[in-house]
Amino acid sequence: MPREVDHATRRDMIHAAVLSMAAENGFKEVTVRAVAARIGTSTSTVTYYTNGRDELIGQAVRGEIERQRAHLITLLANKDRRAALRAVVEWAVIGTTTEEYRVWLAIILGARTEPTVNYWLQAFNTWWDDQLVRLVRAMRPRPNARPSTVIDTVNVLINGLVLADLDNPTSWTKARRLKVVDTILIPLGL
C-alpha cells in the first residue's frame, strides 16, 4: 500500500529549508540538491514540487512575503490610521524574530543577484509603500512634515532598528527600540 504524503506539509518543509539556507549563507547556496539534503529526501522529491532552482526559490520567497503581508493586513484591520501605523512599526521592530529578520536580510541581499527574489521583493515593497502612503496621508502629520518625508523616516527607522538588533541584540532590547520609536514618531505627530 503506498504511503500517504501530506503535500502541503512537504511544500512547507521545502520552503522552510530554502529560507533557512538563504538566511544562513545567502541564496547562492540554495540548490535542489542542497534543499533535498537539508530535509533528508531525494532531489526527485523536491523537483516533484518545483521545476528547478529559480522556481524553488521563487515559491519560498513568495510564500514568506505573502505570510508577512497577511500578518500586516491583520495588524491594519479595525484600527484608526495612527494606531495602525504604530502597530506596523512596532511589529517590524519588536514583533519579529531574529530568524525572520535574517530571512528578510537574505531576501534583500538576494534581490541583487536572483531575479525571482527581486521580483517578489519589489512587489512587496510596492504594496508596503502604498500602505504607508495611505496611512500617512489620512493622518495629516504635523504641518511641516511632508508625507513623503514621514514615509522615508518610518522606513529608515524600521531598517535601522532591525539592523541594530541583528548586530547587537543584547544592547538593542525591545524597550530600547521602542524608546527610539517614540523619540522619532511623537515629534512627527504620530
C-alpha positions in Angstrom: 0.0 0.0 0.0 1.5 3.4 -1.0 2.4 5.8 1.7 0.2 8.9 2.0 2.0 12.1 1.7 0.8 15.4 3.1 1.8 17.7 0.1 1.2 20.9 1.9 3.5 19.9 4.8 6.1 18.7 2.3 6.0 22.0 0.4 6.2 23.9 3.7 9.3 21.8 4.7 10.9 22.6 1.3 10.2 26.3 1.6 11.4 26.5 5.2 14.7 24.8 4.1 15.2 27.3 1.3 14.6 30.3 3.6 16.8 28.8 6.4 19.6 28.1 4.0 19.3 31.6 2.5 19.4 33.2 6.0 22.5 31.2 6.8 24.6 31.6 3.7 22.6 33.5 1.0 20.6 32.2 -1.9 23.8 31.2 -3.8 23.9 28.1 -1.6 20.3 27.1 -2.4 20.1 24.3 -4.9 17.7 21.5 -5.4 20.3 19.0 -4.2 21.1 21.1 -1.1 17.5 21.5 -0.2 16.9 17.8 -0.6 19.8 17.0 1.7 18.6 19.6 4.3 15.2 17.9 4.6 16.5 14.4 4.2 14.9 13.4 1.0 15.8 12.9 -2.7 16.2 15.5 -5.3 13.3 13.9 -7.2 11.0 14.6 -4.2 12.0 18.3 -4.4 11.6 18.5 -8.1 8.1 17.0 -7.8 7.1 20.3 -6.3 9.1 22.6 -8.5 10.6 23.0 -11.9 14.1 23.9 -10.9 16.2 26.2 -8.7 14.6 29.6 -9.7 11.1 28.3 -9.2 12.1 26.7 -5.9 13.5 30.0 -4.6 10.6 32.0 -6.0 8.0 29.8 -4.3 9.7 30.0 -1.0 10.2 33.8 -1.2 6.6 34.4 -2.4 5.3 32.3 0.4 7.2 34.3 3.0 6.2 37.6 1.5 2.5 36.5 1.4 2.7 35.3 5.0 4.1 38.7 6.2 1.6 40.6 4.1 -1.3 38.7 5.6 0.0 39.4 9.0 0.3 43.1 8.3 -3.2 43.2 6.9 -4.4 41.7 10.2 -2.5 44.4 12.1 -4.1 47.2 10.0 -7.6 45.9 10.4 -10.1 47.8 12.6 -7.6 50.4 13.8 -7.5 54.2 13.2 -4.6 55.3 11.0 -2.3 56.4 13.8 -2.8 53.2 15.7 -2.3 51.1 12.5 0.9 52.9 11.7 2.2 52.5 15.2 1.2 48.8 15.2 3.1 48.2 11.9 6.2 50.0 13.2 6.2 48.1 16.5 5.6 44.8 14.7 8.6 45.5 12.4 11.0 46.5 15.2 9.9 44.3 18.1 7.4 41.8 16.9 9.5 39.9 14.5 12.0 37.1 15.4 15.7 37.3 14.7 15.3 34.4 12.3 12.6 36.4 10.4 15.0 39.4 10.3 17.7 37.1 8.9 15.4 35.8 6.2 14.4 39.3 5.2 18.0 40.4 5.1 18.7 37.4 2.8 15.8 38.4 0.6 17.0 42.0 0.4 20.6 40.9 -0.4 19.4 38.1 -2.7 17.4 40.5 -4.8 20.6 41.9 -6.2 21.5 38.6 -7.9 18.4 36.5 -8.0 15.7 37.8 -10.4 12.9 35.9 -8.9 13.8 37.2 -5.4 14.0 40.7 -6.8 10.6 40.3 -8.4 8.8 39.3 -5.2 10.7 41.9 -3.1 9.7 44.7 -5.4 6.1 43.5 -5.4 6.1 43.6 -1.6 7.9 47.0 -1.4 5.3 48.5 -3.8 2.5 47.1 -1.6 4.3 48.3 1.6 4.8 51.8 0.2 1.2 52.0 -0.8 0.1 51.1 2.7 2.4 53.7 4.3 1.2 56.4 1.9 -2.5 55.5 2.6 -1.9 55.6 6.4 0.3 58.8 6.5 -1.9 60.8 4.1 -5.0 60.0 6.1 -3.4 61.1 9.4 -2.1 64.5 8.4 1.1 64.5 10.4 2.5 67.8 11.7 2.1 70.7 9.2 5.8 70.9 8.4 6.1 67.2 7.9 5.6 66.2 4.2 4.0 62.7 3.8 7.0 61.6 1.7 9.4 62.6 4.4 7.4 60.9 7.1 7.3 57.7 5.0 11.1 57.9 4.4 11.6 58.4 8.2 9.4 55.4 9.1 11.3 53.2 6.6 14.7 54.4 7.8 13.6 54.0 11.5 12.5 50.4 10.8 15.5 49.4 8.8 17.9 51.0 11.3 16.4 49.3 14.3 16.2 45.9 12.6 19.9 46.1 11.7 20.8 47.3 15.1 19.0 44.3 16.7 20.7 41.9 14.2 24.1 43.5 15.0 23.8 43.6 18.8 20.6 42.1 20.2 21.8 42.3 23.8 22.2 46.0 23.6 19.2 46.7 21.5 16.5 45.4 23.8 12.8 45.8 22.9 12.5 48.6 25.4 15.4 50.5 23.9 14.0 50.1 20.4 10.5 51.3 21.5 12.1 54.3 23.1 13.8 55.2 19.8 10.4 54.7 18.0 8.8 57.1 20.4 11.6 59.6 20.0 11.1 59.7 16.3 7.4 59.3 15.9 6.0 61.5 18.6 7.6 64.8 17.3 6.1 63.9 13.9 2.7 63.8 15.4 2.5 60.1 15.1 
